[in-house]
Amino acid sequence: MSLLLPHDDNGDPIAALGFDYRGAQSIAVTSLSRRNIAPMNTDIELVTIIATGACHFEVGDASVTAEVASSPFLYPGVYVDIPVRRGESHIAFISAGTDCTAYLMGRV
């Protein structure tokens, strides 16, 4: 039995990772930088993020902060996959307007 992987726009197969069984984390995003309280588990290879409102995010260690002026922008309702490198255990968010909620979903 063969397994067909999804393909990107160039026709290259995309390796599919499952969602972490420990579930998603949610973060209340405000005008102050906030990050996930519990660090991501070390076996997480990729994190999928999505937010209900416009915000900025930053990936790093337990001291990471997001800034409106320099952190990547996350459009509301758009899923973004982020590879997790060694030493990265937290994602910080800051609102780009109104308060919202961001969700982190670990992939293994």
FENWO-V656116 format. One record per residue. N is the residue number from 1. SS is DSSP state (h for helix, s for strand, l for the rest). PSI is psi in whole degrees, -180 to 180 (* if undefined). NEAR is the number of other ideal C-beta (glycine too) atoms within 12 Angstrom. Layout:
N_SS_PSI_NEAR, N_SS_PSI_NEAR
This chain:
1_l_128_3, 2_l_155_5, 3_l_121_8, 4_l_122_9, 5_l_154_13, 6_l_157_13, 7_s_147_12, 8_l_-175_11, 9_l_-18_7, 10_l_2_7, 11_l_7_9, 12_l_140_10, 13_s_144_13, 14_l_120_15, 15_l_129_16, 16_l_130_16, 17_l_147_21, 18_l_164_16, 19_s_144_21, 20_s_134_23, 21_s_-15_13, 22_s_-3_18, 23_s_-177_13, 24_s_158_24, 25_s_145_30, 26_s_148_22, 27_s_129_34, 28_s_118_24, 29_s_125_38, 30_l_-169_22, 31_l_-4_20, 32_l_141_18, 33_l_129_30, 34_s_145_30, 35_s_168_33, 36_l_136_36, 37_l_-51_16, 38_l_129_19, 39_l_152_24, 40_l_146_36, 41_l_151_21, 42_l_-17_15, 43_l_-1_16, 44_l_126_35, 45_l_-23_23, 46_s_145_28, 47_s_132_35, 48_s_128_31, 49_s_152_41, 50_s_150_30, 51_s_155_37, 52_l_-7_24, 53_l_172_28, 54_l_132_23, 55_s_175_42, 56_s_154_33, 57_s_161_41, 58_s_139_31, 59_s_138_33, 60_s_-151_25, 61_l_-163_20, 62_l_-10_17, 63_l_7_15, 64_l_141_25, 65_l_149_24, 66_l_147_36, 67_l_141_21, 68_l_-39_25, 69_l_-26_13, 70_l_-9_13, 71_l_153_25, 72_s_147_24, 73_s_139_24, 74_s_116_38, 75_l_144_21, 76_l_137_23, 77_l_6_17, 78_l_124_20, 79_l_134_21, 80_s_130_27, 81_s_130_24, 82_s_123_27, 83_s_142_16, 84_l_119_30, 85_l_168_16, 86_l_133_12, 87_l_-10_15, 88_l_123_29, 89_l_-6_28, 90_s_155_31, 91_s_127_46, 92_s_148_36, 93_s_150_45, 94_s_139_36, 95_s_145_32, 96_l_18_27, 97_l_-110_20, 98_l_157_15, 99_l_150_21, 100_s_-170_29, 101_s_136_25, 102_s_148_43, 103_s_136_32, 104_s_129_43, 105_s_111_29, 106_s_146_33, 107_s_137_27, 108_l_*_20
